[in-house]
Amino acid sequence: MNTQNDNKFVAQGAAAWQEKERHEQIMNDLNQVYGYDESCIVINGVSHAWTIKKLENKRALEIVNRGHHDEIMYMIERYRQANCPPEKRSFLNSVSRANLPDEVKKVIAERNNPEEVEALLSWDGYGYSGQDVIFARNDHFEKMRYLERHGFDAYHQRLLLQANDSDEIALQIKKHGLADELLDEMFEGLREKKPESLQHYYLYISYREFPEKYQRQMLRVVRTPEFEAYVDKYGIWAWVHEDLLEYRLMSEVRYYLERHPYLSYQGALKLAQKGSHDDKMFYISAPSCDINGFLWAMFKYPPFDYEVMTQCFLRISASENEKQADIDLMKTGSHDEVMERIKQGKLSNRALTALFFRNSKEEFETYISLWEKSFL
């Protein structure tokens, strides 16, 4: 009997058994990661929330630091599966997301195992620390592969701009845009006429339109060439049209309308208020002009341009419920009959058209003062 060898075998077996126990415990712990619909009674009924049961950050870090590929892959998969299925989101009042801790994703980035990286990036990106790892390696192709799926945070976007790699910057903007703080700095730089800000402006609009907040800034800040460069590629969102009319020259508004021949009602109100006769005629000649909306906008701002209104009434669309009696009255009724009807309430569109073409300013403008101008 060789006691020394026996002890060696048992010690080896004990280590293997302990490792097996640790592995099984880890897998059991990971099986406790899941998402579920949690409901609770609220004043107005029942509220549904997608809730995530996750590991403590310390435990997740212990698992990834062991460096066992199968455990890391299983952890990534369990967190992926814990996220709310898309088909359930519309029925929920709130949705939590099962993100791995930043320090765990940093270790995955440092390991740079292709299978682990692919499994993670297929549904989630790195946090600040993981992005730092990418920038420390400074591998162009790794950055590009990352940007195909996820954008960098504001700090690393700044590094991207400083490095001035046009392909990396273009992909960040095209796929993900830029952080608000960088866009704020860009527009501040445009105010101060900084060349690098102008360069970033043109680079940005080469690949992406501005969100609403920065469309408003653009309309306030840029010069005519930058404005025209933008509208050559993109329209202004409807709820920003009022700013378009408020802050740009009418010649620039015409340039815009040649390319995007439509204004929202708020934009039409500003054009009715500020535009010249020629500006208004120019707008109503556009095939996509909202004739009804613009006509009603002009009602708010006398004195009226009857030539423009004539063209609008020739193209006005009918109301849903037209009253033939009103139409006939506006066509053939006496002045007193028409004035009496006007005092009783609003007219349908065809009846109002008939009133306009009676060619009585007193009748028409009385109607407008009673039923349209007061609703500004």
Salt bridges, closest charged atoms under 4 A:
GLU19 OE1 - ARG22 NH2 3.19
GLU19 OE2 - ARG66 NH2 2.53
GLU19 OE2 - HIS68 ND1 3.75
GLU24 OE2 - LYS20 NZ 2.66
ASP29 OD2 - ARG59 NH2 2.83
ASP37 OD1 - HIS48 ND1 3.26
GLU62 OE1 - ARG59 NH1 3.20
ASP70 OD2 - HIS23 NE2 3.87
GLU71 OE2 - HIS23 ND1 2.76
GLU71 OE2 - ARG66 NH2 2.92
GLU71 OE2 - HIS68 ND1 3.79
GLU77 OE2 - ARG80 NH2 2.52
GLU110 OE2 - LYS106 NZ 4.00
GLU115 OE1 - HIS69 NE2 2.87
GLU116 OE2 - HIS69 ND1 2.84
GLU116 OE2 - ARG111 NH2 2.78
GLU118 OE2 - ARG149 NH2 2.81
ASP124 OD1 - ARG97 NH2 3.94
ASP124 OD2 - LYS105 NZ 3.12
ASP132 OD1 - HIS156 NE2 2.80
GLU142 OE2 - ARG137 NH2 2.65
GLU148 OE1 - LYS175 NZ 3.60
ASP153 OD1 - HIS156 ND1 2.70
ASP165 OD2 - HIS140 ND1 3.48
GLU168 OE2 - HIS140 ND1 2.73
GLU168 OE1 - LYS143 NZ 3.81
ASP180 OD2 - LYS213 NZ 3.93
GLU181 OE2 - ARG158 NH2 2.86
GLU185 OE1 - ARG158 NH1 2.79
GLU188 OE1 - ARG191 NH1 3.32
GLU192 OE1 - LYS194 NZ 3.29
GLU212 OE2 - ARG216 NH2 2.88
GLU226 OE1 - ARG223 NE 2.85
ASP232 OD1 - ARG259 NE 2.92
ASP243 OD1 - ARG216 NH1 2.62
ASP243 OD2 - ARG220 NH1 2.72
GLU246 OE1 - LYS270 NZ 2.62
GLU252 OE1 - ARG248 NE 2.91
GLU258 OE1 - ARG259 NH1 3.15
ASP279 OD1 - ARG254 NE 2.96
ASP305 OD2 - HIS277 ND1 2.59
GLU307 OE1 - HIS277 NE2 3.21
ASP326 OD1 - ARG341 NE 2.85
GLU362 OE2 - HIS335 NE2 3.84
GLU363 OE2 - HIS335 ND1 2.79
GLU363 OE1 - ARG358 NE 2.70
GLU372 OE2 - LYS346 NZ 3.40
